[in-house]
């Protein structure tokens, strides 16, 4: 399916929970990838196909999540992802952005409807891999649209976006619904807390934070609604990050929010129409 085509849909794209009790902790991963060319932190990591990814998700007990196709060719990668996730109700895609003037993606005005039709619930930027600048004049039309429509934008430093570029984007678009994933390991509070202080719509992905003591400490000042479970698979194991949440010394309600409730809420708030 070409990414410029649309499929009529009146359904809001949210994660379903038909067969589980409300109180059960349900894990929805905000940072999953597959593809032969997946490069994370300068290293090639293996998860060649969506079928392989789905096997790992099922083995770990994931209910769903956000998935990116790691092929560096943007248009083809986005198309392959849309085709692969079709029919998987709790799996949503992440599409890469590049400057609109290249014509590789639908225009900013047209993109939300195409995203809705193809179960795409987030956007991301890989500027070094895809060779473009993140300045407002280069990518601002898409980010203006995402900010207005509450479409999550994943700012992932493992995918060639620097922390300084992430800071510039948030400064230019302070109301952007964003998820920051910082590659470098704990402790990183002096890098990350200023983002939480400055930008109320910014959330942190837990991918590179594997200390259970971090959660109780961060929740003393910031709400559990600001933290999302992410594994960074295939660069790291899914289950290890789930274990951190299960055994953290925080309230069960906060665990459920972090494990999947927050991601479900962000997707439900998208204004596709």
ZIFEN-V847128 format. One record per pair of residues at least 12 apart in sequence whose C-alpha atoms are under 7 Angstrom apart, sorted by the first residue. I is the first residue (numbers start at 1). GAP is how many residues later the second one is. D is the distance in Angstrom with one decimal. If there is no record, write none. Layout:
BEGIN
i->I gap->GAP d->D
i->I gap->GAP d->D
END
This chain:
BEGIN
i->1 gap->78 d->6.5
i->1 gap->82 d->6.6
i->2 gap->77 d->6.0
i->3 gap->76 d->5.6
i->3 gap->111 d->6.8
i->4 gap->102 d->6.0
i->4 gap->110 d->6.4
i->5 gap->109 d->6.5
i->6 gap->108 d->5.3
i->6 gap->111 d->5.3
i->7 gap->110 d->5.0
i->8 gap->109 d->6.7
i->9 gap->108 d->6.5
i->13 gap->106 d->6.9
i->13 gap->254 d->7.0
i->13 gap->255 d->6.7
i->14 gap->250 d->6.4
i->14 gap->253 d->6.1
i->14 gap->254 d->5.4
i->15 gap->75 d->5.0
i->15 gap->249 d->6.0
i->16 gap->74 d->6.5
i->25 gap->231 d->5.2
i->25 gap->234 d->6.9
i->26 gap->37 d->6.3
i->26 gap->230 d->6.8
i->26 gap->233 d->6.2
i->26 gap->234 d->5.8
i->27 gap->35 d->5.3
i->27 gap->36 d->5.7
i->27 gap->232 d->4.7
i->27 gap->233 d->4.9
i->28 gap->34 d->6.1
i->28 gap->35 d->5.7
i->28 gap->36 d->4.9
i->28 gap->37 d->4.6
i->28 gap->231 d->6.3
i->28 gap->232 d->4.6
i->29 gap->35 d->6.5
i->29 gap->36 d->4.4
i->29 gap->37 d->6.2
i->29 gap->200 d->5.7
i->29 gap->201 d->4.8
i->29 gap->202 d->6.5
i->30 gap->35 d->5.5
i->30 gap->36 d->4.9
i->30 gap->198 d->6.9
i->30 gap->199 d->6.4
i->30 gap->200 d->4.9
i->31 gap->35 d->6.1
i->31 gap->36 d->6.6
i->31 gap->199 d->4.9
i->31 gap->200 d->5.9
i->31 gap->201 d->5.0
i->31 gap->202 d->6.9
i->32 gap->34 d->6.1
i->32 gap->35 d->4.8
i->32 gap->36 d->6.4
i->32 gap->199 d->6.9
i->32 gap->200 d->5.7
i->32 gap->201 d->5.2
i->33 gap->34 d->5.4
i->33 gap->35 d->4.8
i->33 gap->36 d->5.9
i->33 gap->37 d->6.4
i->33 gap->200 d->6.2
i->33 gap->201 d->6.5
i->34 gap->13 d->5.0
i->34 gap->14 d->5.9
i->34 gap->15 d->5.9
i->34 gap->16 d->6.2
i->34 gap->19 d->6.4
i->34 gap->34 d->6.7
i->34 gap->35 d->5.5
i->34 gap->36 d->5.9
i->35 gap->12 d->5.9
i->35 gap->13 d->4.6
i->35 gap->14 d->5.7
i->35 gap->34 d->5.7
i->35 gap->35 d->5.0
i->35 gap->36 d->6.0
i->36 gap->12 d->4.7
i->36 gap->35 d->7.0
i->37 gap->33 d->5.9
i->37 gap->34 d->5.5
i->38 gap->32 d->4.8
i->38 gap->33 d->6.8
i->40 gap->118 d->5.5
i->40 gap->119 d->6.3
i->40 gap->195 d->6.6
i->41 gap->117 d->5.3
i->45 gap->189 d->6.1
i->45 gap->190 d->5.9
i->46 gap->188 d->6.4
i->47 gap->187 d->6.3
i->50 gap->34 d->6.5
i->60 gap->178 d->6.5
i->60 gap->179 d->5.9
i->63 gap->27 d->6.8
i->64 gap->26 d->4.8
i->64 gap->27 d->5.0
i->65 gap->25 d->6.7
i->65 gap->26 d->5.1
i->65 gap->27 d->6.3
i->66 gap->25 d->6.1
i->66 gap->26 d->5.0
i->66 gap->27 d->5.5
i->66 gap->28 d->6.4
i->67 gap->25 d->6.3
i->67 gap->26 d->4.9
i->67 gap->27 d->5.7
i->68 gap->25 d->6.0
i->68 gap->26 d->5.0
i->68 gap->27 d->6.7
i->69 gap->12 d->5.7
i->72 gap->57 d->6.9
i->72 gap->58 d->6.8
i->74 gap->22 d->6.4
i->75 gap->29 d->5.9
i->75 gap->30 d->6.9
i->78 gap->17 d->5.7
i->81 gap->12 d->6.7
i->82 gap->36 d->5.5
i->92 gap->27 d->5.4
i->92 gap->28 d->5.4
i->92 gap->29 d->5.8
i->93 gap->26 d->6.2
i->93 gap->27 d->4.3
i->93 gap->28 d->5.9
i->93 gap->29 d->6.8
i->94 gap->26 d->5.7
i->94 gap->27 d->6.2
i->94 gap->28 d->4.8
i->94 gap->29 d->5.3
i->94 gap->30 d->6.8
i->95 gap->25 d->6.9
i->95 gap->27 d->6.6
i->95 gap->28 d->4.9
i->95 gap->29 d->6.3
i->96 gap->27 d->5.8
i->96 gap->28 d->4.9
i->96 gap->29 d->5.6
i->97 gap->26 d->6.6
i->97 gap->27 d->6.0
i->97 gap->28 d->5.5
i->98 gap->41 d->6.9
i->99 gap->39 d->5.6
i->99 gap->40 d->5.1
i->108 gap->33 d->6.4
i->108 gap->34 d->5.3
i->108 gap->37 d->6.3
i->112 gap->160 d->5.1
i->113 gap->159 d->6.0
i->113 gap->160 d->6.8
i->116 gap->156 d->6.3
i->121 gap->30 d->6.9
i->121 gap->146 d->6.3
i->122 gap->29 d->6.0
i->122 gap->30 d->4.9
i->122 gap->31 d->5.6
i->122 gap->32 d->6.9
i->123 gap->29 d->6.4
i->123 gap->30 d->4.8
i->123 gap->31 d->6.2
i->124 gap->29 d->5.4
i->124 gap->30 d->4.8
i->124 gap->31 d->6.4
i->125 gap->30 d->7.0
i->126 gap->33 d->5.5
i->126 gap->34 d->5.4
i->126 gap->35 d->5.9
i->127 gap->33 d->6.1
i->127 gap->34 d->6.1
i->128 gap->32 d->5.2
i->128 gap->33 d->7.0
i->129 gap->31 d->6.2
i->134 gap->31 d->6.9
i->146 gap->30 d->7.0
i->147 gap->28 d->6.2
i->147 gap->29 d->4.4
i->147 gap->30 d->6.4
i->149 gap->121 d->6.0
i->149 gap->122 d->4.8
i->149 gap->123 d->6.7
i->150 gap->26 d->7.0
i->150 gap->27 d->5.7
i->150 gap->119 d->6.6
i->150 gap->120 d->5.1
i->150 gap->121 d->6.3
i->151 gap->26 d->6.4
i->151 gap->119 d->5.3
i->152 gap->25 d->4.9
i->152 gap->26 d->5.3
i->152 gap->27 d->7.0
i->153 gap->24 d->6.4
i->153 gap->25 d->4.7
i->153 gap->26 d->6.3
i->154 gap->24 d->5.8
i->154 gap->25 d->4.8
i->154 gap->26 d->6.2
i->155 gap->23 d->6.8
i->155 gap->24 d->5.9
i->155 gap->25 d->4.8
i->155 gap->26 d->6.1
i->156 gap->24 d->5.9
i->156 gap->25 d->4.6
i->156 gap->26 d->6.3
i->157 gap->24 d->6.2
i->157 gap->25 d->5.4
i->157 gap->26 d->5.6
i->158 gap->25 d->5.3
i->174 gap->25 d->6.0
i->175 gap->26 d->6.1
i->176 gap->25 d->6.3
i->177 gap->24 d->5.0
i->177 gap->25 d->5.9
i->178 gap->23 d->6.5
i->178 gap->24 d->4.8
i->178 gap->25 d->6.1
i->179 gap->23 d->5.8
i->179 gap->24 d->4.7
i->179 gap->25 d->5.6
i->179 gap->26 d->6.3
i->180 gap->23 d->6.2
i->180 gap->24 d->5.0
i->180 gap->25 d->5.9
i->181 gap->23 d->6.3
i->181 gap->24 d->5.0
i->181 gap->26 d->6.8
i->182 gap->26 d->6.6
i->183 gap->25 d->5.9
i->184 gap->24 d->6.5
i->185 gap->23 d->5.3
i->185 gap->24 d->6.1
i->186 gap->22 d->7.0
i->186 gap->23 d->5.5
i->203 gap->23 d->4.6
i->203 gap->24 d->5.6
i->203 gap->25 d->6.9
i->204 gap->22 d->6.3
i->204 gap->23 d->4.9
i->204 gap->24 d->6.0
i->205 gap->22 d->6.2
i->205 gap->23 d->4.9
i->205 gap->24 d->6.0
i->205 gap->25 d->5.6
i->206 gap->22 d->6.1
i->206 gap->23 d->5.4
i->206 gap->24 d->5.4
i->207 gap->23 d->4.8
i->207 gap->24 d->4.8
i->207 gap->25 d->5.5
i->210 gap->31 d->6.6
i->210 gap->34 d->6.6
i->211 gap->33 d->7.0
i->212 gap->32 d->5.3
i->212 gap->36 d->5.0
i->213 gap->35 d->7.0
i->215 gap->33 d->6.9
i->216 gap->33 d->6.3
i->216 gap->34 d->5.8
i->224 gap->30 d->5.6
i->224 gap->33 d->6.7
i->224 gap->34 d->6.5
i->225 gap->32 d->6.4
i->225 gap->33 d->6.9
i->225 gap->37 d->5.9
i->227 gap->31 d->5.6
i->228 gap->30 d->5.0
i->228 gap->31 d->6.7
i->228 gap->34 d->6.4
i->228 gap->35 d->6.6
i->229 gap->29 d->5.6
i->229 gap->30 d->5.2
i->229 gap->31 d->6.9
END
